[in-house]
């Protein structure tokens, strides 16, 4: 108690010094005095007893310092022959404000009463748009955003005040300044301000999409906590965001969102949607992604074949550009497919996807086209039982494409009689059986094919009879066995294995 009393007494002594030199009148001779007092206040306000002792009049003094300094900076009337500049004073004022409202709703509300935020906005816009004149201004920008982060924490009223004041202009200005720390602090502000109303404004405002693009970029930089990632997790649970914003995002941003969805669907926590630390991607969102997949995936096989055929030809600049755009489309389609594979693993949550017979029909069609394309020439869909000399295949965005198609077929037919029958009617069973082999370009393809056949036959006598009535027509070629010097022959309904390697006599003495 005595220690707290001493801390409080020292704080009140500093406030008395601040009062003695106020009001701030831009007298450069007093800059050092103001700065020393502000710096002392910054340290003292780390203590809760000091924060609780702060008064409205003290915050008005802070407001006057910021306002006068802003006017001088805006008019380029800053003093050049002083050791302490207007930016030094503003930065220290931001630190005082930041510390004053840390876990202190009383001071958050007092700052609103004094109406400091509008001039803080003006300063942030000024620093963010004028360029990087010096490191001090960058630090001031960071401290200003940090202050707003503490100002909105846990306080709905200040959250709405900050959002209405700063969105979207100041948000965009800070992001465009392209400072990693300032952007992360701003993501903290945005995350803390997210509620039904602010989310609607973010989705519907003409500049909202640009803000989201910056948030996605920010989520790709390492930080802890990752505020950008936390914002995206919130947005992914909003049907309206996916429906209205996803199509307008850049291809790279779409890819980031789809990778995030896949990671969440693939995490153990996603199986328990009622856990507080997990996010639940709505079934409606997955259905919407399935619709996008159906729209964009139909031409992917022919596009990939065309690219392969043109790979050995000298390309014009326009052709190269078109090829790059097609490659990006392939990446998006693959990520959409992976999300659908992971979502359909949980029929209790996303069973609605099994009712999309158009999706199953398209996936079978794509697998059939890829199978034929692979047999017609040497391309990304050709079966490779060894990757020797084919290192580029691993980097191809369509690496694993057929495996994922087969996996999705297996998921869509899981305990679903209508889909089981549809696959048989579309001649999908022989197609799947033809993929029960090793393909290094499609990891686990044979396992997924066996999985799909199992699901097709479960409680389906028609499919079981269809397979039972199929006739063996011969032995499939195997490059792997050939490379190993092994030949398989069939005689009188039995299989025989023999070595094709010539034996050499032992020449050792």
N, C-alpha and C positions, 0 to 999 in steps of 0.2 A: 504493500500500500504506500509506504514512504517513497519507494522508487517511482511509482506511478505519479505520485503527487509532485515529485521533483521534475519528472518529464513534462508534466502538464504546466508547471510553473515556468520552466524554460521555454516552452512553446508560447505561452502568453507573453513572455518577455520579447520573443522574436516578433510576435504580432504587434507589440507596442512599438518596436523599431520601425516596422513596416508602416504603421499609422503615422509615425513621426515624419517620414519622408514622402508621404502621400499628400495630395494626389499626384500622380505621375504626369509631368508636364514636358517630357521629352528634353529635359535639361541633361545634355550629355555628360555634364560633370557629375551627375548623380547615378549614371549607369552602373558604375562599379558598386555603389551602395545598394541599389536595387538588386543587382545580380547576387551579391553576397547574402542578402536577406532571403531571396527566393531560394537559393541553394540550401540555406539552413532549413527553410520550411520543407523543402523536398525530403530531406533526411528525417525531420521530426514527424512528418505525416505518415511515415511507415508504422507509427505506433497508433493503435486504436484510440487511446486516450486523447491524443492530439486531434485525430480526425473528428472525434465527438465534440471537441471544443471549438471547432471552426464556426465562424459566424457569417451571416449574409454579407455584412459590411466588408469582411476580409475578401470574399469572392468578388465583390464589386471593385475592390482595388486591383485584383488580378485582371478583371475585365478591362479596366481603364488602361493598364499597361499594354495588353494585347491590342486593344483598339488603336491606341496612338502609334504603336510600332507598325501595325498593319498599314495605317495611312501613310506613314513615312516610306515603307517598303513599296507600296503601290505607286506612289508618286516618285519613286526612285530618289528619295530625299534622305537616304541613309547616310550616316556619318562614317567616313572612311578613316578618320584619324583617331579612332578610339580603340581601346583594347577589348571592350565589351560592345558588341554590336546589337542592333535591334533583333536580329535572328537569335543571338545568344539569349536575350531576354525572353523572347517568345518560346524558345525551346524549354527554358527553365520554368516558365509559366505552365507549359503543357505538363511538365513533370509534376509540378505542384498539384495541378488539377487531377492528373492521373492517380497520384497517391491519395488525394483527398477523398475520392469516391470509391476506393477499393473496399469492397464489402461494407459499404456505408450508404444505405438508401437515403439517410438524412441529407448527406451532401450531394448525392445525385439529384435530389429534388431541389435543393438550394441552387445548384448550378442552373437548373431549368428556370427557377424563379428569376435569377439574375440575367438570364437569356444570353449566356456566353456562346452558345453553339453557333449562331449565325456568323460571328466574327471569326470563330475557329474554322468554319467552313471556308470563309474567304481566304484565310491564310493558307489552308491546305490546297485550295485551288491555285493560289498564287505560286506556292512552292512547286506544285506538281506540274504546272504548265510552263514555267519560265525556264526549265532546263536545269542541269546540274552545274550551277555556278561554283558551288563549293560543298565540301562534305558536311559543313554545319547545317546547311539547308536540308540535306537529306536526313540528317539526324532529327532535325526539327519536325520534318514530315512524319517520320516514324513515331516520335513521341506524341504528336498530335493524334495520330490514329490509335495509338495505345490508350490515350486518355479516353477516347470515345468508346473503346472496348470496355474499359472499367465503368464508364458512365452508363452503358446500357445493360450491364450484367445483372440479371435477375430482377429487372424493373421494367414492367410492360409499358408504363407511361413514357419513360425515357427512351425505350426502344422505338416507340412509334414517333417520338419527337426527332430522334436521330435519323430514322428512315425517311421521314417526310422532308427533312432538311438536306440530306446527303444523296439520296437516290433520285436519279441515276448519275447526275453530273459529276459530283465529287468522287463517287465510286469509280467512274470511268477515268477521271483524271489521275487518281492515285494508281490504278492499274496500268495506265499508259506510261506512267513515270518509270515503270519497269524496274522497281527495286524489290528484290525478293522478300526482304523483311517487312517492308511496308505493305506489300500485297498479302502476306500471311496475316499480318495484324488486321488488315481490312477484311479478310475472310472470317476472322474471329468476330468482328463486328457484325457482318452479314449473318453469320450462323446464329449469333445470340439474338438478332432481330427477327429471325424467321418465325412467322406465325401465319395463320390463315390469310390475313389481310395483306401482309407484306409479300407472301408467296404469290398471291394472286397478282399483285402489282409487278412482281418480277417476271411472271409468265406473260402478262398481257401488255406491258409497256413496250413501245417500239424499240427501246434500247435494252430491254431485259435480256434479249438473246445475246447481245454483245457482252453484257456483264457475266452471263453464264459461260461464255467462251473463255473469258479471263479466269473465272473460277476453275474451270477445267484445266487450263494451263497451270494455274497455281497448285492444283492437286498433284501435278507431276514432279514438283520439287520436294525434296525431303524436309520434313519438319515434324515436330512433336509438340502438341497434337497436330494432326493434319486437318486444319479447319476446312480447306477446300474439299477434301474427301468427305468430311462430315456433312457439308452442305449438299453434295451430290447424293449422298445416301438418303437425305431427307427428300430431295427432289424426285428420286427414283420411285418413291412411294406415292407420288402424286400422278394420277392418271392423266390429268389435263396437261401437265408438263410434257409427258412423253408424247402425247398426241399433237400438241401444238408447237413444241420446240425442237423435237428430235430431228425432224426433216430439215429444219433450217440451219442446223449446226454443220460445221465443216466436217469432212470425212474423218479427219484425225480425232476430232472431239467425239464424234459418234463412236469411234472405235474405243476410246477411253471409257465411255459410258457402258458399252457392251462388255468390255473386259471387267469393269466393276460389277456389273450384274452377274457375269459368269463366276467371279470370285465369291460373291455372296451366296449364289445358288450352290456352289461347290463346297461351301464351308459347313462343318458339322452343325453350327448354330442355326443354319437356315432350316434344318429339319424340325426345330422347335421354335415355331414362329411366335410363341408367347414369351420367349426370353427377352429380357429388357435390353440385352446388348446385341440383338439381331434386328435386321430389317426385313420386312416382308414386301416383296415385289408383288403388286396386285396381279391376279390372274388375268384381268382385263389388259394389263400392260403386256403380258406375255402373248396374249391373243393378237394384240396390235402388232407386235414384233413378228409374229407368224404371218400376218397379212403383208407386212413389208417384205419378208423373205419370199413369199410367193410372187410378189411383184418384181423383185429385183434378181431372183436367182435363175429365172427360166433360161436366160441366154448365156449363163456363165460357162457352160461346157464348150459351146462353139467359140466363145470369145477366147478361152484358154487355148483351144486348138489353133485358132487363127494366129495367136501370138507366137506359138511354137513354130508354125510354118514360116512366119516372117522373121524369125530370130536370126536366120543366116543371111538375110537380105540387107543391103545397105539402106538404112531408114532415113527419110526426110525428117526435118525438125517437127513438122506437123504430125507425122506418123508416130514419132517417139513420144510426143506429148499425149496423143490418144492412147498409146500403150500404157503410159504411166497412169492415166485416168482409169483405164480398165483394170490395172493391177490394184488400185485402191478399191475399186468396186468388189474385186475378188476378196480382199481383206474383210470388207464389211459383210459380205455374204457369209464368209466362213465364221465370223464372230456371231452373226445372227444364228447360224446353224448350231454353233456350240452352246449358245444360250438356250435354244430350244431343246437340245439334247439333255442339258442339265435340268431344265424345268420339267420336262416330261418324265424324269426319273421319279417325280413325286406326284403321282396321279391324284392323291388325296387333296393336294393343293391346286394342281393345274390340270385336272381331268378334263376341263373344258376344251383343251387342245386336241384331245382324242376325237372329239366330234367334228373336227375340221377334215373331212374326207378329201377336200381339195389339197390340203397340205400333204397328206399321205400319197395322193395321186402324183403330185409334183415330185416328191422325193423319189418315188419309184421311177418316174420318167428321167430324172436327173441321173440316177444310178445306171439306168439302162443306156442313156446317151454316153455317160463316162466310160461304161464298159465297152461299148462299140468303138468309141474314139480311141481307147487304149489299144484295142486290137487292130485298128486301121493304120497305125503308124507309131513312131517313137515320140511320145509326148508325155505330159505330166500325168496322164491317166493310165499309161502303160504300166503293167505289173512288173515290178523289179524285185527279184528275190535276193539281190545283193546291191548295195549302194556303191560298189567299187567304181570309181570314176564318175559318180553321179552326186557329188557333194552339193551341187546347186539345188537338187531336188528337195533337200531338207529346208532350204530357205524359201522355197516357192510357197506363196500363201495358200495354195491348194493342197499342200502336203497334209495328208490325213482326211481329205475331202470325202472319199468313198467310205472310209471307216465311220465317219460321223453320220453319213447318210444311212448306213446300215444300222448304226446304233439308234438313230431316230425311228427307223422302221420298227425295230424291236420294241421301243418304248410305246409307240403309237398302237401297237397290236397287243400290248399286255392286257390279257383278260378282257379283250374287246372283240366280241364275235363278229360284229359288222366289219371292223377293220381287218380281222383275220381273213374273212371271206373275200374282201376287196383285193387283198394282195394276191390271193389265189386266182381270182378272176382276171387280174391284170398281168398274169404270168410272172408274178414276182417271186414265186417259190424257186423255180429253176434258176432265176437270176441270182438269188441269194446263195443257193447251193454252189453256184459257179464262183462265189467269192470265199469259199471255205479253203483258202490257201494263204500262204505267206506272201506279203507284199511290203517291202521295206518302206515304200512311200506312203503306206497306210497302216501304221502300227496297230496291232491287235485286231486287224480286219477279220481274220478267221474266227477269233473268239466272239466278236460282235455278230458275225454271221450265224454262228452256232446258237448264240443267245436269241437272235431274231427267229430262227427256225423253231427253237423251243417254245417261244411265246406264240408262234403261229399254230403250233400243234396242241397247245394246252387246251384241253376240253373242246377240241375241234376235230371230230372224226372225219370230216370231209378232207381237211388238210392232211391228216394222218394217212388217209387212203390214197390221196393224190401222190404223196411221196412214196408210199409202198408200191404203187403201180408204175413208178418210174423205172426205166431200164438202163442198165449200165451200158455205155457205148464205147468205152475204152479207158485208157489210162491218160491222165492229164500230163502234159509236159512239165518238167520241173528243171529249171536252170540250176537250182541248188544241188540236186542229185547228180546232174551231169558234171558240174564243177567238182563234185566230190568223187567222180569216177564210179558212179553207181547207176545201174540200169535196171528198171523194173519191167518185167515181161509178164503177160498173161497167157497161160496155157491150160486149156480144159477147165476154165472157170477158177483157176488158182493163180496167185501172184508169186512170181519168182524174182529174187534179187540177185544180181551178179555184178562183179567188178569189171569195169572197162579198162582199168589200168594194166599195162603189161608188166609182168614180173621180170625182174632182172636177176641174173645169177649172182651169187655172193662172190665177189672178187677178192675178198680179204684172204690173206694167207694164215 
